[in-house]
Amino acid sequence: MLTFAKVLLALSSILLVTVILLQSGRSAGLGAITGGGNEGGASRRGKGTDPMLARTTSIVAVIFFAASIWIAWLVTH
């Protein structure tokens, strides 16, 4: 059971980092500071993906925290 919880925690952490990095930033990151724009258009995303990524982030974060608490409980009992 502990091994399953650890695998779940590892997979959810990788997925959480990936989903967070896929989201578009609020201030467009370092490109906005240096004056760079979106020249190529290669990084354009549709407006429909941001709400889906935000919801996915919330779900994966809950799974991550639940797995963390579950592992702590399994280790102490």
N, CA, C and O atoms as a printed pandas DataFrame, in Angstrom:
     atom_number atom_name residue_name chain_id  residue_number  x_coord  y_coord  z_coord
0              1         N          MET        A               1    0.825   -1.187    0.000
1              2        CA          MET        A               1    0.000    0.000    0.000
2              3         C          MET        A               1    0.875    1.260    0.000
3              4         O          MET        A               1    0.571    2.239   -0.682
4              5         N          LEU        A               2    1.949    1.217    0.765
5              6        CA          LEU        A               2    2.848    2.372    0.830
6              7         C          LEU        A               2    3.523    2.611   -0.520
7              8         O          LEU        A               2    3.714    3.754   -0.936
8              9         N          THR        A               3    3.878    1.524   -1.194
9             10        CA          THR        A               3    4.509    1.669   -2.513
10            11         C          THR        A               3    3.551    2.319   -3.501
11            12         O          THR        A               3    3.952    3.184   -4.279
12            13         N          PHE        A               4    2.289    1.906   -3.473
13            14        CA          PHE        A               4    1.295    2.510   -4.357
14            15         C          PHE        A               4    1.139    3.998   -4.067
15            16         O          PHE        A               4    1.036    4.803   -4.993
16            17         N          ALA        A               5    1.120    4.368   -2.792
17            18        CA          ALA        A               5    0.986    5.776   -2.410
18            19         C          ALA        A               5    2.186    6.589   -2.878
19            20         O          ALA        A               5    2.037    7.727   -3.323
20            21         N          LYS        A               6    3.377    5.999   -2.776
21            22        CA          LYS        A               6    4.576    6.711   -3.225
22            23         C          LYS        A               6    4.575    6.896   -4.742
23            24         O          LYS        A               6    4.968    7.952   -5.237
24            25         N          VAL        A               7    4.142    5.887   -5.473
25            26        CA          VAL        A               7    4.057    6.004   -6.935
26            27         C          VAL        A               7    3.018    7.052   -7.310
27            28         O          VAL        A               7    3.240    7.853   -8.217
28            29         N          LEU        A               8    1.882    7.047   -6.614
29            30        CA          LEU        A               8    0.844    8.051   -6.865
30            31         C          LEU        A               8    1.372    9.461   -6.603
31            32         O          LEU        A               8    1.094   10.383   -7.369
32            33         N          LEU        A               9    2.131    9.627   -5.522
33            34        CA          LEU        A               9    2.716   10.930   -5.201
34            35         C          LEU        A               9    3.717   11.369   -6.267
35            36         O          LEU        A               9    3.723   12.534   -6.666
36            37         N          ALA        A              10    4.555   10.455   -6.728
37            38        CA          ALA        A              10    5.548   10.799   -7.755
38            39         C          ALA        A              10    4.875   11.180   -9.067
39            40         O          ALA        A              10    5.247   12.173   -9.691
40            41         N          LEU        A              11    3.888   10.397   -9.488
41            42        CA          LEU        A              11    3.195   10.708  -10.742
42            43         C          LEU        A              11    2.417   12.019  -10.653
43            44         O          LEU        A              11    2.407   12.807  -11.599
44            45         N          SER        A              12    1.768   12.246   -9.517
45            46        CA          SER        A              12    1.008   13.490   -9.389
46            47         C          SER        A              12    1.933   14.697   -9.324
47            48         O          SER        A              12    1.574   15.771   -9.806
48            49         N          SER        A              13    3.112   14.543   -8.741
49            50        CA          SER        A              13    4.029   15.683   -8.709
50            51         C          SER        A              13    4.558   16.014  -10.100
51            52         O          SER        A              13    4.678   17.186  -10.457
52            53         N          ILE        A              14    4.873   14.998  -10.877
53            54        CA          ILE        A              14    5.332   15.231  -12.255
54            55         C          ILE        A              14    4.219   15.872  -13.074
55            56         O          ILE        A              14    4.461   16.819  -13.821
56            57         N          LEU        A              15    3.008   15.360  -12.934
57            58        CA          LEU        A              15    1.873   15.909  -13.679
58            59         C          LEU        A              15    1.566   17.333  -13.234
59            60         O          LEU        A              15    1.214   18.175  -14.060
60            61         N          LEU        A              16    1.694   17.610  -11.948
61            62        CA          LEU        A              16    1.429   18.953  -11.440
62            63         C          LEU        A              16    2.421   19.963  -12.002
63            64         O          LEU        A              16    2.030   21.055  -12.415
64            65         N          VAL        A              17    3.683   19.612  -12.020
65            66        CA          VAL        A              17    4.699   20.510  -12.590
66            67         C          VAL        A              17    4.435   20.737  -14.071
67            68         O          VAL        A              17    4.533   21.864  -14.556
68            69         N          THR        A              18    4.101   19.678  -14.785
69            70        CA          THR        A              18    3.835   19.796  -16.223
70            71         C          THR        A              18    2.647   20.700  -16.508
71            72         O          THR        A              18    2.716   21.565  -17.381
72            73         N          VAL        A              19    1.561   20.503  -15.778
73            74        CA          VAL        A              19    0.356   21.309  -16.010
74            75         C          VAL        A              19    0.609   22.772  -15.659
75            76         O          VAL        A              19    0.125   23.666  -16.352
76            77         N          ILE        A              20    1.356   23.022  -14.598
77            78        CA          ILE        A              20    1.658   24.408  -14.224
78            79         C          ILE        A              20    2.512   25.080  -15.296
79            80         O          ILE        A              20    2.289   26.243  -15.629
80            81         N          LEU        A              21    3.479   24.357  -15.831
81            82        CA          LEU        A              21    4.339   24.950  -16.858
82            83         C          LEU        A              21    3.606   25.171  -18.186
83            84         O          LEU        A              21    4.015   26.021  -18.977
84            85         N          LEU        A              22    2.547   24.430  -18.435
85            86        CA          LEU        A              22    1.773   24.625  -19.664
86            87         C          LEU        A              22    0.880   25.862  -19.618
87            88         O          LEU        A              22    0.454   26.358  -20.661
88            89         N          GLN        A              23    0.601   26.353  -18.438
89            90        CA          GLN        A              23   -0.283   27.511  -18.319
90            91         C          GLN        A              23    0.423   28.773  -18.777
91            92         O          GLN        A              23    1.634   28.923  -18.616
92            93         N          SER        A              24   -0.356   29.673  -19.349
93            94        CA          SER        A              24    0.212   30.947  -19.762
94            95         C          SER        A              24    0.313   31.857  -18.545
95            96         O          SER        A              24   -0.558   31.856  -17.676
96            97         N          GLY        A              25    1.398   32.638  -18.500
97            98        CA          GLY        A              25    1.615   33.519  -17.359
98            99         C          GLY        A              25    0.751   34.753  -17.427
99           100         O          GLY        A              25    0.237   35.112  -18.487
100          101         N          ARG        A              26    0.595   35.400  -16.290
101          102        CA          ARG        A              26   -0.224   36.614  -16.244
102          103         C          ARG        A              26    0.485   37.805  -16.868
103          104         O          ARG        A              26   -0.165   38.691  -17.423
104          105         N          SER        A              27    1.808   37.838  -16.785
105          106        CA          SER        A              27    2.531   38.995  -17.318
106          107         C          SER        A              27    3.426   38.621  -18.491
107          108         O          SER        A              27    4.298   39.402  -18.871
108          109         N          ALA        A              28    3.229   37.459  -19.061
109          110        CA          ALA        A              28    3.964   36.982  -20.234
110          111         C          ALA        A              28    5.433   36.733  -19.951
111          112         O          ALA        A              28    6.226   36.631  -20.887
112          113         N          GLY        A              29    5.815   36.633  -18.702
113          114        CA          GLY        A              29    7.159   36.208  -18.329
114          115         C          GLY        A              29    8.248   37.202  -18.665
115          116         O          GLY        A              29    8.017   38.410  -18.690
116          117         N          LEU        A              30    9.432   36.689  -18.922
117          118        CA          LEU        A              30   10.609   37.515  -19.155
118          119         C          LEU        A              30   10.505   38.297  -20.466
119          120         O          LEU        A              30   11.110   39.360  -20.604
120          121         N          GLY        A              31    9.752   37.781  -21.413
121          122        CA          GLY        A              31    9.604   38.485  -22.682
122          123         C          GLY        A              31    8.956   39.843  -22.531
123          124         O          GLY        A              31    9.283   40.766  -23.276
124          125         N          ALA        A              32    8.047   39.985  -21.587
125          126        CA          ALA        A              32    7.394   41.270  -21.361
126          127         C          ALA        A              32    8.348   42.276  -20.726
127          128         O          ALA        A              32    8.232   43.478  -20.964
128          129         N          ILE        A              33    9.282   41.796  -19.928
129          130        CA          ILE        A              33   10.240   42.689  -19.277
130          131         C          ILE        A              33   11.219   43.252  -20.295
131          132         O          ILE        A              33   11.537   44.441  -20.259
132          133         N          THR        A              34   11.697   42.417  -21.194
133          134        CA          THR        A              34   12.710   42.841  -22.157
134          135         C          THR        A              34   12.114   43.508  -23.389
135          136         O          THR        A              34   12.855   43.982  -24.249
136          137         N          GLY        A              35   10.812   43.552  -23.487
137          138        CA          GLY        A              35   10.182   44.212  -24.623
138          139         C          GLY        A              35    9.884   43.275  -25.777
139          140         O          GLY        A              35    9.363   43.708  -26.806
140          141         N          GLY        A              36   10.203   42.005  -25.625
141          142        CA          GLY        A              36    9.932   41.043  -26.687
142          143         C          GLY        A              36    8.456   40.729  -26.770
143          144         O          GLY        A              36    7.735   40.768  -25.772
144          145         N          GLY        A              37    8.032   40.425  -27.941
145          146        CA          GLY        A              37    6.633   40.094  -28.135
146          147         C          GLY        A              37    6.473   38.676  -28.619
147          148         O          GLY        A              37    7.397   37.867  -28.533
148          149         N          ASN        A              38    5.328   38.386  -29.115
149          150        CA          ASN        A              38    5.019   37.069  -29.647
150          151         C          ASN        A              38    5.209   37.117  -31.156
151          152         O          ASN        A              38    4.235   37.176  -31.907
152          153         N          GLU        A              39    6.469   37.091  -31.604
153          154        CA          GLU        A              39    6.743   37.284  -33.021
154          155         C          GLU        A              39    6.308   36.110  -33.878
155          156         O          GLU        A              39    5.610   36.300  -34.874
156          157         N          GLY        A              40    6.701   34.919  -33.517
157          158        CA          GLY        A              40    6.443   33.775  -34.383
158          159         C          GLY        A              40    5.021   33.285  -34.362
159          160         O          GLY        A              40    4.555   32.688  -35.332
160          161         N          GLY        A              41    4.341   33.521  -33.304
161          162        CA          GLY        A              41    2.991   33.007  -33.185
162          163         C          GLY        A              41    2.968   31.532  -32.836
163          164         O          GLY        A              41    1.897   30.926  -32.788
164          165         N          ALA        A              42    4.126   30.946  -32.592
165          166        CA          ALA        A              42    4.192   29.520  -32.314
166          167         C          ALA        A              42    3.666   29.195  -30.924
167          168         O          ALA        A              42    3.223   28.072  -30.684
168          169         N          SER        A              43    3.704   30.137  -30.017
169          170        CA          SER        A              43    3.272   29.837  -28.654
170          171         C          SER        A              43    1.850   30.314  -28.379
171          172         O          SER        A              43    1.453   30.430  -27.219
172          173         N          ARG        A              44    1.088   30.587  -29.414
173          174        CA          ARG        A              44   -0.296   31.023  -29.216
174          175         C          ARG        A              44   -1.135   29.854  -28.727
175          176         O          ARG        A              44   -0.987   28.721  -29.184
176          177         N          ARG        A              45   -2.008   30.157  -27.796
177          178        CA          ARG        A              45   -2.942   29.154  -27.303
178          179         C          ARG        A              45   -4.338   29.717  -27.437
179          180         O          ARG        A              45   -4.558   30.926  -27.365
180          181         N          GLY        A              46   -5.259   28.824  -27.630
181          182        CA          GLY        A              46   -6.642   29.253  -27.650
182          183         C          GLY        A              46   -7.095   29.628  -26.259
183          184         O          GLY        A              46   -6.537   29.154  -25.269
184          185         N          LYS        A              47   -8.086   30.462  -26.179
185          186        CA          LYS        A              47   -8.588   30.895  -24.877
186          187         C          LYS        A              47   -9.262   29.748  -24.135
187          188         O          LYS        A              47   -9.466   29.838  -22.924
188          189         N          GLY        A              48   -9.605   28.690  -24.825
189          190        CA          GLY        A              48  -10.296   27.579  -24.195
190          191         C          GLY        A              48   -9.412   26.682  -23.360
191          192         O          GLY        A              48   -9.935   25.922  -22.546
192          193         N          THR        A              49   -8.100   26.728  -23.516
193          194        CA          THR        A              49   -7.239   25.819  -22.774
194          195         C          THR        A              49   -6.912   26.308  -21.376
195          196         O          THR        A              49   -6.642   25.490  -20.497
196          197         N          ASP        A              50   -6.926   27.601  -21.139
197          198        CA          ASP        A              50   -6.562   28.118  -19.821
198          199         C          ASP        A              50   -7.514   27.678  -18.712
199          200         O          ASP        A              50   -7.038   27.267  -17.653
200          201         N          PRO        A              51   -8.822   27.741  -18.895
201          202        CA          PRO        A              51   -9.704   27.244  -17.825
202          203         C          PRO        A              51   -9.546   25.740  -17.588
203          204         O          PRO        A              51   -9.627   25.279  -16.449
204          205         N          MET        A              52   -9.323   24.986  -18.648
205          206        CA          MET        A              52   -9.143   23.546  -18.499
206          207         C          MET        A              52   -7.853   23.248  -17.725
207          208         O          MET        A              52   -7.835   22.364  -16.867
208          209         N          LEU        A              53   -6.777   23.981  -18.025
209          210        CA          LEU        A              53   -5.519   23.772  -17.318
210          211         C          LEU        A              53   -5.632   24.187  -15.854
211          212         O          LEU        A              53   -5.043   23.548  -14.982
212          213         N          ALA        A              54   -6.373   25.236  -15.583
213          214        CA          ALA        A              54   -6.564   25.668  -14.197
214          215         C          ALA        A              54   -7.344   24.619  -13.409
215          216         O          ALA        A              54   -7.016   24.335  -12.257
216          217         N          ARG        A              55   -8.359   24.053  -14.016
217          218        CA          ARG        A              55   -9.146   23.012  -13.347
218          219         C          ARG        A              55   -8.311   21.761  -13.141
219          220         O          ARG        A              55   -8.382   21.135  -12.083
220          221         N          THR        A              56   -7.519   21.389  -14.143
221          222        CA          THR        A              56   -6.647   20.220  -14.026
222          223         C          THR        A              56   -5.613   20.427  -12.933
223          224         O          THR        A              56   -5.297   19.497  -12.192
224          225         N          THR        A              57   -5.082   21.644  -12.827
225          226        CA          THR        A              57   -4.120   21.954  -11.772
226          227         C          THR        A              57   -4.747   21.762  -10.401
227          228         O          THR        A              57   -4.119   21.196   -9.507
228          229         N          SER        A              58   -5.967   22.222  -10.227
229          230        CA          SER        A              58   -6.650   22.069   -8.941
230          231         C          SER        A              58   -6.866   20.604   -8.589
231          232         O          SER        A              58   -6.651   20.196   -7.448
232          233         N          ILE        A              59   -7.288   19.820   -9.563
233          234        CA          ILE        A              59   -7.549   18.405   -9.317
234          235         C          ILE        A              59   -6.261   17.666   -8.969
235          236         O          ILE        A              59   -6.228   16.881   -8.022
236          237         N          VAL        A              60   -5.208   17.916   -9.732
237          238        CA          VAL        A              60   -3.932   17.239   -9.478
238          239         C          VAL        A              60   -3.332   17.690   -8.149
239          240         O          VAL        A              60   -2.708   16.891   -7.451
240          241         N          ALA        A              61   -3.516   18.957   -7.794
241          242        CA          ALA        A              61   -3.012   19.444   -6.507
242          243         C          ALA        A              61   -3.719   18.750   -5.342
243          244         O          ALA        A              61   -3.081   18.410   -4.346
244          245         N          VAL        A              62   -5.018   18.540   -5.459
245          246        CA          VAL        A              62   -5.757   17.825   -4.414
246          247         C          VAL        A              62   -5.259   16.383   -4.307
247          248         O          VAL        A              62   -5.095   15.864   -3.203
248          249         N          ILE        A              63   -5.021   15.742   -5.438
249          250        CA          ILE        A              63   -4.482   14.378   -5.426
250          251         C          ILE        A              63   -3.105   14.354   -4.782
251          252         O          ILE        A              63   -2.801   13.450   -4.004
252          253         N          PHE        A              64   -2.273   15.335   -5.096
253          254        CA          PHE        A              64   -0.929   15.416   -4.530
254          255         C          PHE        A              64   -0.981   15.565   -3.006
255          256         O          PHE        A              64   -0.280   14.853   -2.288
256          257         N          PHE        A              65   -1.806   16.485   -2.519
257          258        CA          PHE        A              65   -1.901   16.696   -1.082
258          259         C          PHE        A              65   -2.508   15.484   -0.372
259          260         O          PHE        A              65   -2.070   15.119    0.720
260          261         N          ALA        A              66   -3.510   14.864   -0.989
261          262        CA          ALA        A              66   -4.111   13.676   -0.389
262          263         C          ALA        A              66   -3.098   12.533   -0.315
263          264         O          ALA        A              66   -3.042   11.821    0.687
264          265         N          ALA        A              67   -2.304   12.355   -1.358
265          266        CA          ALA        A              67   -1.281   11.307   -1.344
266          267         C          ALA        A              67   -0.219   11.599   -0.291
267          268         O          ALA        A              67    0.279   10.679    0.357
268          269         N          SER        A              68    0.128   12.860   -0.116
269          270        CA          SER        A              68    1.111   13.233    0.903
270          271         C          SER        A              68    0.595   12.913    2.308
271          272         O          SER        A              68    1.321   12.356    3.132
272          273         N          ILE        A              69   -0.651   13.267    2.571
273          274        CA          ILE        A              69   -1.241   12.984    3.882
274          275         C          ILE        A              69   -1.400   11.482    4.083
275          276         O          ILE        A              69   -1.186   10.979    5.187
276          277         N          TRP        A              70   -1.771   10.766    3.034
277          278        CA          TRP        A              70   -1.927    9.315    3.106
278          279         C          TRP        A              70   -0.595    8.646    3.435
279          280         O          TRP        A              70   -0.546    7.742    4.268
280          281         N          ILE        A              71    0.478    9.081    2.791
281          282        CA          ILE        A              71    1.806    8.526    3.070
282          283         C          ILE        A              71    2.211    8.809    4.509
283          284         O          ILE        A              71    2.753    7.933    5.182
284          285         N          ALA        A              72    1.959   10.004    4.981
285          286        CA          ALA        A              72    2.287   10.337    6.379
286          287         C          ALA        A              72    1.501    9.450    7.342
287          288         O          ALA        A              72    2.047    9.006    8.352
288          289         N          TRP        A              73    0.248    9.190    7.049
289          290        CA          TRP        A              73   -0.563    8.330    7.894
290          291         C          TRP        A              73   -0.072    6.888    7.848
291          292         O          TRP        A              73   -0.002    6.216    8.877
292          293         N          LEU        A              74    0.270    6.412    6.638
293          294        CA          LEU        A              74    0.759    5.030    6.514
294          295         C          LEU        A              74    2.076    4.822    7.251
295          296         O          LEU        A              74    2.302    3.758    7.827
296          297         N          VAL        A              75    2.931    5.811    7.239
297          298        CA          VAL        A              75    4.240    5.672    7.889
298          299         C          VAL        A              75    4.072    5.658    9.412
299          300         O          VAL        A              75    4.783    4.928   10.102
300          301         N          THR        A              76    3.149    6.449    9.937
301          302        CA          THR        A              76    2.986    6.509   11.388
302          303         C          THR        A              76    2.174    5.345   11.949
303          304         O          THR        A              76    2.272    5.045   13.139
304          305         N          HIS        A              77    1.385    4.696   11.127
305          306        CA          HIS        A              77    0.569    3.586   11.637
306          307         C          HIS        A              77    1.150    2.305   11.135
307          308         O          HIS        A              77    0.630    1.230   11.435
